[in-house]
């Protein structure tokens, strides 16, 4: 998650201290509340909802009643009893966002069964809504994406029974675990960066066949020094939240794998020096005389092979696909993203955002932990 600032409600480091209050009211009355202010929490188990709001003295919300006694945050979220969950991850949560969201659920005929606050920080408020109703996943997911754009937040839809930690997680590497496309970085050094980057971008958008684009890019890198690769590996920038997510998954007993159209040279370095990863599957580089030959070594790890490798690992571990997830960002990740219980596109390309089952655009990789049904207190205990 971006900026894990644990400043509690009521403490404002920028000047005037805002006031934090909790209110008890029927969930159905929230869309009728007036004005707007910062949203910090919402808890609902039937009966009245408990709404946590933060506002400055002259901005108190109207038509909402008197504040109730503030309760301590729950140690763990409520048990999942509904067939669907929709998780709001907002970098700037507000009462206005909540009104829009509840109206959206009502418009689609989805009944809110329960609500839990998984994170309650100024830069990251996460609310999980358990939903019941006649829901067709693909159009419902697209409707959630459209609303998320309007809200300036993420709204992630998933089956209720997927709100649990996985046993196996497959990760793309370039632009997922690291903030770079390695092949593009190599090309920049050789002076053909723009040419190769254009090919990479088209492949990641799904406009070019990955195998063909990979061979074309590798041919352009013929003669690149192996010694330079050793200098580049330590400089690869790790994606925000990657280390935290992988550490948490290891603490939960989940096996993790890099499944990359990039190179084993760099994936193995990440595994050995930077990230707690259990398995690596990527493309091998061919060298001759201490330099790249420009040729590729089969089999190329493309989208189809990523999916096949993840399936093979699940079979070897005797896991059902309901215990498997995948995380990626590009078009060649789509097959594996649609394989298991969750397919989380992180900061995805537009095509991938539309085709992946789940997508996170406003936060780092560790925000995926909320989709496993964990709150901040549980996540902190894992880290």
Helices and strands as residue ranges (DSSP letters): E 19-26, G 27-32, E 38-43, E 48-55, G 57-59, E 67-68, E 84-90, H 95-107, E 111-121, E 124-132, H 137-151, E 154-159, G 160-162, E 168-171, H 182-190, H 193-204, H 210-220, H 226-233, H 242-251, E 255-263, H 264-269, I 270-274, E 279-283, E 285-288, E 291-296, H 303-316, G 321-323, E 324-328, G 331-333, H 334-337, E 342-346, H 350-355, E 358-360, G 365-372, H 376-382
